[in-house]
Structures are given as structure tokens and as C-alpha cells.
Amino acid sequence: MYLTIYLGLLHTSLTTLADAFREVSRGHGDEPDVAQLCRLLAGRTDRQAEALSPIVERYGEDREAEPERLYAVGLEHTRSGPVGLLRDLQDLHMLAGLTDMTWTVVGQAAQGLRDEDLLHVVDTWEPETARQLVWLRSRIKQAAPQALIAAR
């Protein structure tokens, strides 16, 4: 069964996303809404990973067999200035998108397996990631004009 590959991908994506939210919060403290909300979203993402843990314990997670192109890369550092904020938000959006789609794939497997526990975890926590994507898209739209057309 290959579910273990996607459970590993989901677990890693969640922990990477939480760390990335924390990094953006630290790096963009001059944007109070970003700093505060990224801290909040990091905590919520940590809770998603915690909720997934019993499922990972039951099925396991296989990072060895994961295809090379499926991985989550976090933010080692943030960029500065308005364009840096925009790019960091885009990085978060890409990572959250990977996480969201992985929730979807795992949810399909849960339906196929008729695993009510896994399905409950997916149904409970995937909407969190979907809301993160909505906020990120909205904040990117807000940041883009200032970052891209403001005089240097």
C-alpha cells in the first residue's frame, strides 16, 4: 500500500508549513497583521500534524519510497522589503497548496479504505489549510500593488 508515502508527505508538509509560518512571522514583524496571523496559523498547522499523528502511528509513513519530485521545502530565511514579503507569501501559498492537495489525496484513500478515523481527521483539518490558502491569496493581492509599482 502506498498510502504511507502520502502520509509521510502530508506529515512533513504540515510541519514544514508550520515552521515556514513561524519564519515569516519573525521575518516580517514590521507587518503586524502578517506577523500575528502567521503565528496563529503556525499553531493551527501544528495541531493538524498532531491530529494526524495517530494515523501515522497506525499506518506508518514512508519517506524512503517517496518520488523525488514530491517534497516540501520550507523557508530558511525571509526576504526584506515589500517585494520580499510578497515572495515569502507566495512561498507560503505554494507550500500550503501542496499540503491542501495532499490532504485531498489522503482523503480519497480514506474513502477507498472506508477508514472512518482517517476520514474524520481529513474532514476536520483539511478546511484549515483551505482557509490558509484563502488568506494568503488575499494578503498577496493586498501586498502586490505596493510591492510592484511603488517607487524605489
DSSP file (Angstrom, degrees, kcal/mol; ACC not computed):
  #  RESIDUE AA STRUCTURE BP1 BP2  ACC     N-H-->O    O-->H-N    N-H-->O    O-->H-N    TCO  KAPPA ALPHA  PHI   PSI    X-CA   Y-CA   Z-CA
    1    1 A M              0   0    0      0, 0.0     3,-0.4     0, 0.0     4,-0.1   0.000 360.0 360.0 360.0 134.5    0.0    0.0    0.0
    2    2 A Y    >>  +     0   0    0      1,-0.2     3,-1.5     2,-0.1     4,-1.1   0.395 360.0  99.7 -95.6   1.4    1.3    3.4   -1.0
    3    3 A L  H 3> S+     0   0    0      1,-0.3     4,-2.5     2,-0.2     5,-0.2   0.846  74.3  66.4 -54.6 -33.8   -0.7    5.4    1.5
    4    4 A T  H 3> S+     0   0    0     -3,-0.4     4,-2.0     1,-0.2    58,-1.9   0.821  95.2  56.7 -59.9 -31.1    2.4    5.5    3.7
    5    5 A I  H <> S+     0   0    0     -3,-1.5     4,-2.2    56,-0.2    -1,-0.2   0.939 111.2  41.8 -64.4 -46.3    4.1    7.7    1.1
    6    6 A Y  H  X S+     0   0    0     -4,-1.1     4,-2.7     2,-0.2    -2,-0.2   0.804 110.8  55.4 -75.8 -28.6    1.4   10.3    1.2
    7    7 A L  H  X S+     0   0    0     -4,-2.5     4,-2.7     2,-0.2    -1,-0.2   0.908 110.4  47.2 -66.2 -39.4    1.1   10.2    4.9
    8    8 A G  H  X S+     0   0    0     -4,-2.0     4,-2.5    -5,-0.2     5,-0.2   0.917 113.1  48.4 -64.2 -43.4    4.8   10.9    5.1
    9    9 A L  H  X S+     0   0    0     -4,-2.2     4,-2.7     2,-0.2    -2,-0.2   0.920 114.0  46.4 -62.8 -43.8    4.4   13.7    2.6
   10   10 A L  H  X S+     0   0    0     -4,-2.7     4,-2.7     2,-0.2     5,-0.2   0.939 113.1  48.2 -65.1 -47.0    1.4   15.2    4.5
   11   11 A H  H  X S+     0   0    0     -4,-2.7     4,-2.2     1,-0.2     5,-0.2   0.931 115.9  44.1 -60.0 -46.4    3.1   15.0    7.9
   12   12 A T  H  X S+     0   0    0     -4,-2.5     4,-2.6    -5,-0.2     5,-0.2   0.909 112.6  52.5 -65.0 -42.3    6.3   16.6    6.5
   13   13 A S  H  X S+     0   0    0     -4,-2.7     4,-2.7    -5,-0.2    -2,-0.2   0.904 109.8  49.2 -60.9 -41.6    4.3   19.2    4.6
   14   14 A L  H  X S+     0   0    0     -4,-2.7     4,-2.5     2,-0.2    -1,-0.2   0.940 113.6  44.1 -64.9 -46.9    2.4   20.2    7.7
   15   15 A T  H  X S+     0   0    0     -4,-2.2     4,-2.1     1,-0.2    -2,-0.2   0.886 115.8  48.8 -67.4 -36.1    5.5   20.5    9.9
   16   16 A T  H  X S+     0   0    0     -4,-2.6     4,-2.4    -5,-0.2    59,-0.3   0.912 111.2  49.9 -67.3 -42.3    7.3   22.4    7.2
   17   17 A L  H  X S+     0   0    0     -4,-2.7     4,-2.6    -5,-0.2    -2,-0.2   0.915 109.9  50.4 -62.6 -43.9    4.4   24.7    6.7
   18   18 A A  H  X S+     0   0    0     -4,-2.5     4,-2.0     1,-0.2    -1,-0.2   0.929 112.3  47.1 -60.6 -45.1    4.1   25.5   10.4
   19   19 A D  H  X S+     0   0    0     -4,-2.1     4,-2.3     1,-0.2    -1,-0.2   0.888 111.2  52.0 -63.3 -38.7    7.8   26.3   10.6
   20   20 A A  H  X S+     0   0    0     -4,-2.4     4,-2.5     2,-0.2     5,-0.2   0.899 107.3  51.9 -66.2 -40.7    7.5   28.5    7.5
   21   21 A F  H  X S+     0   0    0     -4,-2.6     4,-2.2     1,-0.2    -1,-0.2   0.917 110.7  49.2 -60.1 -41.9    4.6   30.4    9.0
   22   22 A R  H  X S+     0   0    0     -4,-2.0     4,-2.4     2,-0.2    -2,-0.2   0.908 110.3  50.6 -63.8 -40.9    6.8   31.0   12.1
   23   23 A E  H  X S+     0   0    0     -4,-2.3     4,-2.8     1,-0.2    -2,-0.2   0.916 111.1  47.4 -64.2 -43.2    9.7   32.1   10.0
   24   24 A V  H  X S+     0   0    0     -4,-2.5     4,-1.8     2,-0.2    -1,-0.2   0.887 110.0  54.2 -65.8 -37.6    7.6   34.6    8.0
   25   25 A S  H  < S+     0   0    0     -4,-2.2    -2,-0.2    -5,-0.2    -1,-0.2   0.936 113.6  41.5 -59.1 -47.2    6.1   35.9   11.3
   26   26 A R  H >< S+     0   0    0     -4,-2.4     3,-0.9     1,-0.2    -2,-0.2   0.912 116.8  47.9 -66.3 -42.7    9.6   36.5   12.7
   27   27 A G  H 3< S+     0   0    0     -4,-2.8    -1,-0.2     1,-0.3    -2,-0.2   0.704 116.3  41.2 -76.5 -19.7   11.0   38.0    9.4
   28   28 A H  T ><  +     0   0    0     -4,-1.8     3,-2.0    -5,-0.2     7,-0.5  -0.246  65.2 136.8-123.5  45.3    8.1   40.4    8.8
   29   29 A G  T <   +     0   0    0     -3,-0.9    -1,-0.1     1,-0.3    -2,-0.1   0.697  66.1  70.5 -62.2 -20.1    7.4   41.7   12.2
   30   30 A D  T 3  S+     0   0    0      1,-0.2    -1,-0.3    -3,-0.2     3,-0.1   0.570  90.5  64.8 -75.0  -8.0    7.1   45.2   10.7
   31   31 A E  S X> S-     0   0    0     -3,-2.0     4,-2.7    -6,-0.2     3,-0.6  -0.835  74.3-169.7-111.3  89.3    3.8   44.0    9.2
   32   32 A P  H 3> S+     0   0    0      0, 0.0     4,-2.5     0, 0.0     5,-0.3   0.830  82.2  51.2 -54.7 -38.5    1.7   43.4   12.3
   33   33 A D  H 3> S+     0   0    0      2,-0.2     4,-2.2     1,-0.2     5,-0.3   0.907 113.8  44.9 -66.5 -39.1   -1.1   41.6   10.6
   34   34 A V  H <> S+     0   0    0     -3,-0.6     4,-2.5     2,-0.2     5,-0.3   0.940 114.6  47.8 -68.1 -47.5    1.3   39.2    8.9
   35   35 A A  H  X S+     0   0    0     -4,-2.7     4,-1.7    -7,-0.5    -2,-0.2   0.933 116.9  42.1 -60.5 -47.3    3.3   38.5   12.0
   36   36 A Q  H  X S+     0   0    0     -4,-2.5     4,-2.0    -5,-0.2    -1,-0.2   0.933 117.5  44.4 -68.5 -46.4    0.3   37.9   14.2
   37   37 A L  H  X S+     0   0    0     -4,-2.2     4,-2.9    -5,-0.3     5,-0.2   0.870 110.8  54.2 -70.5 -34.9   -1.7   35.8   11.8
   38   38 A C  H  X S+     0   0    0     -4,-2.5     4,-2.2    -5,-0.3    -1,-0.2   0.891 108.3  50.3 -65.1 -37.7    1.3   33.7   10.7
   39   39 A R  H  X S+     0   0    0     -4,-1.7     4,-1.9    -5,-0.3    -2,-0.2   0.934 112.6  47.3 -62.1 -44.6    2.0   32.9   14.4
   40   40 A L  H  X S+     0   0    0     -4,-2.0     4,-2.0     1,-0.2    -2,-0.2   0.926 112.8  48.2 -61.4 -45.8   -1.7   31.8   14.7
   41   41 A L  H  X S+     0   0    0     -4,-2.9     4,-2.3     1,-0.2    -1,-0.2   0.834 106.7  57.4 -68.0 -31.8   -1.6   29.8   11.6
   42   42 A A  H  X S+     0   0    0     -4,-2.2     4,-2.3     2,-0.2    -1,-0.2   0.935 108.5  46.7 -61.4 -45.5    1.7   28.1   12.6
   43   43 A G  H  X S+     0   0    0     -4,-1.9     4,-1.8     1,-0.2    -2,-0.2   0.895 112.3  49.4 -63.7 -40.5   -0.1   26.9   15.8
   44   44 A R  H  X S+     0   0    0     -4,-2.0     4,-1.4     2,-0.2    -1,-0.2   0.872 110.8  50.2 -67.4 -35.7   -3.1   25.7   13.9
   45   45 A T  H  X S+     0   0    0     -4,-2.3     4,-2.1     2,-0.2    -2,-0.2   0.874 106.3  55.7 -70.5 -37.0   -0.9   23.8   11.5
   46   46 A D  H  X S+     0   0    0     -4,-2.3     4,-2.3     1,-0.2    -1,-0.2   0.903 105.8  52.6 -57.4 -40.9    0.9   22.2   14.4
   47   47 A R  H  X S+     0   0    0     -4,-1.8     4,-2.4     2,-0.2    -1,-0.2   0.850 105.3  54.5 -66.5 -33.4   -2.5   20.9   15.6
   48   48 A Q  H  X S+     0   0    0     -4,-1.4     4,-1.7     2,-0.2    -1,-0.2   0.943 109.3  47.5 -62.1 -46.3   -3.2   19.4   12.2
   49   49 A A  H  X S+     0   0    0     -4,-2.1     4,-1.1     1,-0.2    -2,-0.2   0.895 111.6  51.0 -62.2 -40.1    0.1   17.5   12.4
   50   50 A E  H  < S+     0   0    0     -4,-2.3     3,-0.4     1,-0.2    -1,-0.2   0.901 108.8  51.1 -63.7 -40.6   -0.7   16.4   15.9
   51   51 A A  H  < S+     0   0    0     -4,-2.4     4,-0.4     1,-0.2    -1,-0.2   0.814 109.8  50.8 -67.0 -29.3   -4.2   15.2   14.8
   52   52 A L  H >X S+     0   0    0     -4,-1.7     4,-2.3     1,-0.2     3,-0.7   0.718  89.0  85.4 -78.1 -21.6   -2.5   13.2   12.0
   53   53 A S  H 3X S+     0   0    0     -4,-1.1     4,-2.7    -3,-0.4     5,-0.2   0.856  84.9  51.7 -54.0 -45.1    0.0   11.5   14.4
   54   54 A P  H 3> S+     0   0    0      0, 0.0     4,-1.7     0, 0.0    -1,-0.3   0.869 111.6  49.2 -62.3 -32.5   -2.3    8.6   15.5
   55   55 A I  H <> S+     0   0    0     -3,-0.7     4,-2.9    -4,-0.4     5,-0.5   0.918 111.0  49.1 -69.2 -43.2   -3.0    7.8   11.8
   56   56 A V  H  X S+     0   0    0     -4,-2.3     4,-2.7     1,-0.2    -1,-0.2   0.890 110.2  52.2 -62.7 -39.3    0.7    7.9   11.0
   57   57 A E  H  < S+     0   0    0     -4,-2.7    -1,-0.2    -5,-0.2    -2,-0.2   0.881 113.0  44.9 -63.5 -37.1    1.4    5.6   14.0
   58   58 A R  H  < S+     0   0    0     -4,-1.7    -2,-0.2    -5,-0.2    -1,-0.2   0.943 130.3  20.5 -73.3 -48.1   -1.2    3.1   12.7
   59   59 A Y  H  < S-     0   0    0     -4,-2.9    -3,-0.2     1,-0.2    -2,-0.2   0.761 101.0-136.6 -92.6 -27.4   -0.2    3.1    9.0
   60   60 A G     <  -     0   0    0     -4,-2.7     2,-0.4    -5,-0.5    -1,-0.2  -0.263  14.2-103.1  90.3 172.9    3.4    4.3    9.2
   61   61 A E        -     0   0    0    -54,-0.1     2,-0.7    -2,-0.1   -56,-0.2  -0.995  21.6-154.9-139.6 135.0    5.0    6.9    6.9
   62   62 A D        +     0   0    0    -58,-1.9   -53,-0.1    -2,-0.4   -54,-0.1  -0.861  24.6 160.6-116.7  98.3    7.4    6.0    4.2
   63   63 A R  S >  S+     0   0    0     -2,-0.7     3,-0.5     1,-0.1    -1,-0.2   0.691  72.0  66.0 -87.0 -20.6    9.7    8.8    3.2
   64   64 A E  T 3  S+     0   0    0      1,-0.2    -1,-0.1     0, 0.0    -2,-0.1   0.907 103.7  42.9 -67.6 -42.5   12.2    6.5    1.6
   65   65 A A  T 3  S+     0   0    0      2,-0.1    -1,-0.2     3,-0.0    -2,-0.1   0.426  84.7 123.1 -87.5   2.1    9.9    5.4   -1.3
   66   66 A E  S <  S-     0   0    0     -3,-0.5    -3,-0.1    -4,-0.1   -60,-0.0  -0.417  72.7-106.7 -66.2 132.9    8.6    8.9   -1.9
   67   67 A P    >   -     0   0    0      0, 0.0     3,-1.9     0, 0.0    -1,-0.1  -0.324  28.9-119.5 -57.7 142.4    9.1   10.0   -5.5
   68   68 A E  T 3  S+     0   0    0      1,-0.3    -2,-0.1    -3,-0.1    -3,-0.0   0.792 109.3  58.0 -57.9 -31.4   11.8   12.7   -5.7
   69   69 A R  T 3  S+     0   0    0      1,-0.1     2,-0.9     2,-0.0    -1,-0.3   0.609  90.3  79.6 -80.3  -8.2    9.6   15.3   -7.1
   70   70 A L    <   +     0   0    0     -3,-1.9     2,-0.3     2,-0.0    -1,-0.1  -0.841  65.9 116.6-100.4 102.2    7.2   15.2   -4.2
   71   71 A Y        -     0   0    0     -2,-0.9     2,-0.5     2,-0.0   -62,-0.0  -0.982  56.7-123.3-157.6 164.0    8.7   17.1   -1.3
   72   72 A A        -     0   0    0     -2,-0.3     2,-0.5    26,-0.0    -2,-0.0  -0.965  20.7-164.4-116.5 124.1    8.1   20.2    0.9
   73   73 A V        -     0   0    0     -2,-0.5    22,-0.1   -60,-0.0     2,-0.1  -0.936  11.3-156.2-110.3 126.0   10.7   22.8    1.1
   74   74 A G        -     0   0    0     -2,-0.5     2,-0.6     1,-0.1   -57,-0.1  -0.178  27.5 -88.8 -89.1-175.2   10.5   25.3    3.9
   75   75 A L        -     0   0    0    -59,-0.3     3,-0.1     1,-0.2   -52,-0.1  -0.869  29.2-174.0 -99.1 119.2   11.8   28.8    4.3
   76   76 A E  S    S-     0   0    0     -2,-0.6     2,-0.3     1,-0.3    -1,-0.2   0.805  76.0  -6.6 -80.2 -29.7   15.2   29.0    5.7
   77   77 A H  S    S-     0   0    0    -50,-0.0    -1,-0.3   -53,-0.0     2,-0.2  -0.976  73.0-114.7-157.4 161.1   15.1   32.8    5.9
   78   78 A T        -     0   0    0     -2,-0.3     2,-0.2   -55,-0.2     7,-0.1  -0.593  25.3-121.9 -98.5 163.1   12.8   35.6    4.9
   79   79 A R        -     0   0    0      5,-0.4     2,-0.3    -2,-0.2    -1,-0.0  -0.572  28.6-118.8 -96.2 164.8   13.4   38.3    2.4
   80   80 A S     >  +     0   0    0     -2,-0.2     4,-0.9     4,-0.1     3,-0.1  -0.681  63.5  20.3-107.0 161.1   13.2   42.0    3.2
   81   81 A G  H  > S-     0   0    0     -2,-0.3     4,-2.4     3,-0.2     5,-0.2  -0.014 101.5 -55.3  78.3 177.4   11.0   44.8    2.0
   82   82 A P  H  > S+     0   0    0      0, 0.0     4,-2.2     0, 0.0    65,-0.2   0.874 136.7  47.7 -62.3 -40.3    7.7   44.8    0.2
   83   83 A V  H  > S+     0   0    0      2,-0.2     4,-2.5    64,-0.2     5,-0.2   0.885 110.8  53.2 -69.0 -36.5    8.8   42.6   -2.6
   84   84 A G  H  X S+     0   0    0     -4,-0.9     4,-2.6     2,-0.2    -5,-0.4   0.913 108.5  49.5 -61.8 -43.1   10.4   40.2   -0.1
   85   85 A L  H  X S+     0   0    0     -4,-2.4     4,-2.7     2,-0.2     5,-0.2   0.936 110.7  50.6 -60.2 -46.4    7.1   40.0    1.8
   86   86 A L  H  X S+     0   0    0     -4,-2.2     4,-2.0     1,-0.2    -2,-0.2   0.922 112.7  45.4 -58.7 -46.0    5.3   39.3   -1.5
   87   87 A R  H  X S+     0   0    0     -4,-2.5     4,-2.3     2,-0.2    -1,-0.2   0.883 112.1  51.4 -67.5 -38.3    7.7   36.5   -2.4
   88   88 A D  H  X S+     0   0    0     -4,-2.6     4,-2.2     2,-0.2    -2,-0.2   0.901 109.7  50.0 -66.2 -39.2    7.6   35.0    1.1
   89   89 A L  H  X S+     0   0    0     -4,-2.7     4,-2.4     2,-0.2    -2,-0.2   0.890 109.6  51.6 -64.5 -38.2    3.8   35.0    1.0
   90   90 A Q  H  X S+     0   0    0     -4,-2.0     4,-2.5    -5,-0.2    -2,-0.2   0.906 107.7  52.0 -64.1 -40.7    3.9   33.2   -2.4
   91   91 A D  H  X S+     0   0    0     -4,-2.3     4,-2.2     1,-0.2    -2,-0.2   0.923 110.2  48.7 -60.1 -43.6    6.3   30.6   -1.0
   92   92 A L  H  X S+     0   0    0     -4,-2.2     4,-3.0     1,-0.2     5,-0.2   0.908 109.9  52.7 -61.3 -41.2    3.8   30.0    1.9
   93   93 A H  H  X S+     0   0    0     -4,-2.4     4,-2.4     1,-0.2    -2,-0.2   0.911 109.0  48.5 -62.7 -43.0    1.0   29.7   -0.7
   94   94 A M  H  X S+     0   0    0     -4,-2.5     4,-2.1     2,-0.2    -1,-0.2   0.918 114.0  46.2 -64.2 -42.1    2.8   27.1   -2.7
   95   95 A L  H  X S+     0   0    0     -4,-2.2     4,-2.2     2,-0.2    -2,-0.2   0.904 113.4  48.6 -67.2 -41.5    3.6   25.1    0.4
   96   96 A A  H  X S+     0   0    0     -4,-3.0     4,-2.8     2,-0.2    -1,-0.2   0.867 109.5  54.1 -65.7 -35.5    0.0   25.4    1.6
   97   97 A G  H  X S+     0   0    0     -4,-2.4     4,-2.5    -5,-0.2     5,-0.2   0.913 108.4  48.2 -63.9 -43.1   -1.2   24.3   -1.8
   98   98 A L  H  X S+     0   0    0     -4,-2.1     4,-2.0     2,-0.2    -2,-0.2   0.923 113.8  47.8 -60.4 -44.3    0.9   21.2   -1.7
   99   99 A T  H  X S+     0   0    0     -4,-2.2     4,-2.2     2,-0.2    -2,-0.2   0.918 111.2  50.3 -63.8 -44.3   -0.4   20.5    1.8
  100  100 A D  H  X S+     0   0    0     -4,-2.8     4,-1.9     1,-0.2    -2,-0.2   0.923 111.6  46.8 -61.8 -46.3   -4.0   21.0    0.7
  101  101 A M  H  X S+     0   0    0     -4,-2.5     4,-2.4     1,-0.2    -1,-0.2   0.861 110.3  54.0 -66.0 -33.8   -3.8   18.8   -2.3
  102  102 A T  H  X S+     0   0    0     -4,-2.0     4,-2.6     2,-0.2     5,-0.2   0.890 105.4  53.0 -67.9 -37.8   -2.1   16.1   -0.2
  103  103 A W  H  X S+     0   0    0     -4,-2.2     4,-2.5     2,-0.2    -1,-0.2   0.923 109.4  50.9 -57.6 -43.0   -5.0   16.3    2.3
  104  104 A T  H  X S+     0   0    0     -4,-1.9     4,-2.0     2,-0.2    -2,-0.2   0.925 110.7  46.7 -61.5 -46.3   -7.3   15.7   -0.7
  105  105 A V  H  X S+     0   0    0     -4,-2.4     4,-1.9     1,-0.2    -1,-0.2   0.922 113.7  47.8 -63.0 -44.9   -5.3   12.7   -1.9
  106  106 A V  H  X S+     0   0    0     -4,-2.6     4,-2.4     1,-0.2    -1,-0.2   0.879 109.4  54.9 -64.0 -37.0   -5.2   11.2    1.6
  107  107 A G  H  X S+     0   0    0     -4,-2.5     4,-2.0    -5,-0.2    -1,-0.2   0.884 105.7  51.5 -63.3 -38.6   -8.9   11.8    1.9
  108  108 A Q  H  X S+     0   0    0     -4,-2.0     4,-2.3     2,-0.2    -1,-0.2   0.898 110.1  49.4 -64.1 -40.2   -9.6    9.9   -1.3
  109  109 A A  H  X S+     0   0    0     -4,-1.9     4,-2.7     2,-0.2     5,-0.2   0.903 107.7  54.7 -64.5 -40.3   -7.6    7.0    0.1
  110  110 A A  H  X>S+     0   0    0     -4,-2.4     5,-2.2     1,-0.2     4,-1.0   0.901 109.1  47.9 -60.4 -40.6   -9.6    7.2    3.4
  111  111 A Q  H  <5S+     0   0    0     -4,-2.0     3,-0.3     2,-0.2    -1,-0.2   0.926 111.9  49.4 -64.4 -44.2  -12.8    6.8    1.4
  112  112 A G  H  <5S+     0   0    0     -4,-2.3    -2,-0.2     1,-0.2    -1,-0.2   0.872 116.4  41.9 -62.9 -37.2  -11.4    3.9   -0.5
  113  113 A L  H  <5S-     0   0    0     -4,-2.7    -1,-0.2    -5,-0.1    -2,-0.2   0.623 103.5-132.1 -81.6 -14.0  -10.3    2.2    2.7
  114  114 A R  T  <5 +     0   0    0     -4,-1.0     2,-1.1    -3,-0.3    -3,-0.2   0.886  46.7 163.8  57.8  40.4  -13.5    3.1    4.4
  115  115 A D     >< -     0   0    0     -5,-2.2     4,-2.6    -6,-0.2    -1,-0.2  -0.776  20.5-172.8 -92.7  99.2  -11.3    4.3    7.3
  116  116 A E  H  > S+     0   0    0     -2,-1.1     4,-2.3     1,-0.2    -1,-0.2   0.845  81.7  53.8 -64.0 -36.0  -13.7    6.5    9.4
  117  117 A D  H  > S+     0   0    0      2,-0.2     4,-2.0     1,-0.2    -1,-0.2   0.942 112.7  42.8 -64.8 -47.0  -10.9    7.7   11.7
  118  118 A L  H  > S+     0   0    0      1,-0.2     4,-2.6     2,-0.2    -2,-0.2   0.917 113.8  51.8 -65.9 -42.3   -8.7    8.9    8.8
  119  119 A L  H  X S+     0   0    0     -4,-2.6     4,-3.0     1,-0.2    -1,-0.2   0.889 108.2  52.2 -61.1 -39.3  -11.7   10.4    7.0
  120  120 A H  H  X S+     0   0    0     -4,-2.3     4,-2.1     2,-0.2    -1,-0.2   0.918 109.6  49.0 -62.8 -43.6  -12.7   12.3   10.2
  121  121 A V  H  X S+     0   0    0     -4,-2.0     4,-2.4     2,-0.2     5,-0.3   0.936 114.3  45.5 -61.4 -46.5   -9.1   13.7   10.5
  122  122 A V  H  X S+     0   0    0     -4,-2.6     4,-2.6     1,-0.2    -2,-0.2   0.948 114.1  47.5 -62.3 -49.5   -9.2   14.8    6.9
  123  123 A D  H  < S+     0   0    0     -4,-3.0    -1,-0.2     1,-0.2    -2,-0.2   0.823 116.2  45.7 -62.9 -31.5  -12.7   16.3    7.1
  124  124 A T  H  < S+     0   0    0     -4,-2.1    -1,-0.2    -5,-0.2    -2,-0.2   0.891 124.9  26.5 -77.0 -41.3  -11.8   18.1   10.3
  125  125 A W  H >X S+     0   0    0     -4,-2.4     4,-1.1    -5,-0.2     3,-0.8   0.711 101.1  73.8-105.6 -23.0   -8.4   19.6    9.3
  126  126 A E  H 3X S+     0   0    0     -4,-2.6     4,-2.1    -5,-0.3     3,-0.4   0.899  92.3  60.4 -60.8 -38.9   -8.3   20.0    5.5
  127  127 A P  H 3> S+     0   0    0      0, 0.0     4,-2.3     0, 0.0    -1,-0.2   0.822  97.4  61.4 -58.7 -27.8  -10.6   23.0    5.7
  128  128 A E  H <> S+     0   0    0     -3,-0.8     4,-2.0     2,-0.2    -2,-0.2   0.941 105.9  45.1 -60.0 -46.8   -8.0   24.7    7.9
  129  129 A T  H  X S+     0   0    0     -4,-1.1     4,-2.1    -3,-0.4    -1,-0.2   0.896 110.3  54.5 -65.7 -38.9   -5.4   24.5    5.1
  130  130 A A  H  X S+     0   0    0     -4,-2.1     4,-1.7     1,-0.2    -1,-0.2   0.896 108.5  49.3 -60.5 -39.9   -8.0   25.7    2.6
  131  131 A R  H  X S+     0   0    0     -4,-2.3     4,-2.5     2,-0.2    -1,-0.2   0.871 106.8  55.7 -67.6 -36.1   -8.7   28.8    4.7
  132  132 A Q  H  X S+     0   0    0     -4,-2.0     4,-2.8     1,-0.2    -2,-0.2   0.918 106.6  50.9 -60.1 -42.5   -5.0   29.4    4.9
  133  133 A L  H  X S+     0   0    0     -4,-2.1     4,-2.5     2,-0.2    -1,-0.2   0.891 108.7  51.4 -62.6 -39.4   -4.8   29.5    1.1
  134  134 A V  H  X S+     0   0    0     -4,-1.7     4,-2.3     2,-0.2    -2,-0.2   0.942 112.6  45.3 -62.9 -47.3   -7.7   32.0    1.0
  135  135 A W  H  X S+     0   0    0     -4,-2.5     4,-2.9     1,-0.2     5,-0.2   0.930 113.1  50.4 -63.0 -44.3   -6.0   34.3    3.5
  136  136 A L  H  X S+     0   0    0     -4,-2.8     4,-2.5     1,-0.2     5,-0.2   0.924 110.8  48.5 -61.0 -44.7   -2.6   34.0    1.7
  137  137 A R  H  X S+     0   0    0     -4,-2.5     4,-2.2     1,-0.2    -1,-0.2   0.925 113.5  47.9 -60.6 -44.0   -4.2   34.8   -1.7
  138  138 A S  H  X S+     0   0    0     -4,-2.3     4,-1.8     1,-0.2    -2,-0.2   0.917 113.2  46.9 -63.1 -43.9   -6.0   37.8   -0.2
  139  139 A R  H  X S+     0   0    0     -4,-2.9     4,-2.2     2,-0.2    -1,-0.2   0.844 110.3  53.4 -69.6 -33.3   -2.8   39.1    1.5
  140  140 A I  H  X S+     0   0    0     -4,-2.5     4,-2.3    -5,-0.2    -1,-0.2   0.918 108.2  50.5 -65.0 -43.2   -0.8   38.6   -1.7
  141  141 A K  H  < S+     0   0    0     -4,-2.2    -2,-0.2     1,-0.2    -1,-0.2   0.883 111.9  48.4 -61.1 -38.0   -3.4   40.7   -3.6
  142  142 A Q  H  X S+     0   0    0     -4,-1.8     4,-0.6     1,-0.2    -1,-0.2   0.896 115.9  42.5 -68.2 -40.1   -3.1   43.4   -0.9
  143  143 A A  H  X S+     0   0    0     -4,-2.2     4,-2.4     1,-0.2     5,-0.2   0.780  98.2  75.8 -79.0 -27.8    0.7   43.4   -1.0
  144  144 A A  H  X S+     0   0    0     -4,-2.3     4,-2.8     1,-0.2     5,-0.3   0.894  91.7  48.2 -59.1 -49.7    1.2   43.2   -4.8
  145  145 A P  H  >>S+     0   0    0      0, 0.0     4,-2.4     0, 0.0     5,-0.5   0.939 116.0  43.7 -59.4 -46.4    0.4   46.8   -5.8
  146  146 A Q  H  X5S+     0   0    0     -4,-0.6     4,-1.0     1,-0.2    -2,-0.2   0.911 118.3  45.3 -63.5 -41.4    2.6   48.4   -3.2
  147  147 A A  H  <5S+     0   0    0     -4,-2.4    -1,-0.2   -65,-0.2   -64,-0.2   0.869 121.4  35.3 -70.4 -37.2    5.4   46.0   -3.8
  148  148 A L  H  <5S+     0   0    0     -4,-2.8    -2,-0.2    -5,-0.2    -1,-0.2   0.751 127.8  26.6 -95.9 -25.8    5.4   46.1   -7.6
  149  149 A I  H  <5S+     0   0    0     -4,-2.4    -3,-0.2    -5,-0.3    -2,-0.1   0.521  87.5 109.4-119.0  -5.9    4.5   49.6   -8.5
  150  150 A A  S  <<S-     0   0    0     -4,-1.0     2,-0.0    -5,-0.5    -4,-0.0  -0.423  78.9-100.1 -68.5 146.3    5.7   51.8   -5.6
  151  151 A A              0   0    0      1,-0.1    -1,-0.1    -2,-0.1    -2,-0.1  -0.353 360.0 360.0 -65.9 145.6    8.7   53.9   -6.4
  152  152 A R              0   0    0     -3,-0.1    -1,-0.1    -2,-0.0    -2,-0.1   0.465 360.0 360.0 -77.9 360.0   12.0   52.6   -5.2
